C-alpha cells in the first residue's frame, strides 16, 4: 500500500497506524521491536 503522508498531514489528519496480529495462535511468538515510532522499511515485529 502506498499513500502521500505529507498530503494527509497537511489536511490535519493523524497518520498513526494501528497493526493487529489476530492469528497469534498460529505462531510460536510475535516479538515487537519495542519502538513506538518507525520509519518506512524498518522492522515492526518478528513473527516466529
Phi, psi and omega in degrees: 000139176233148176206162180265093184301317181297321179295319179295314180295324181294338176273359177090009180274148176283135181255018176294135180242130177261134179239127178240134173256106187268349182246042183300334180295345179275356184234160177289321183197153171237112188249110177287153179285341175095355178269144178274331180236132180231155174265161178307133178092349179279153180285129179271314177202165177246132178253125182251000000 
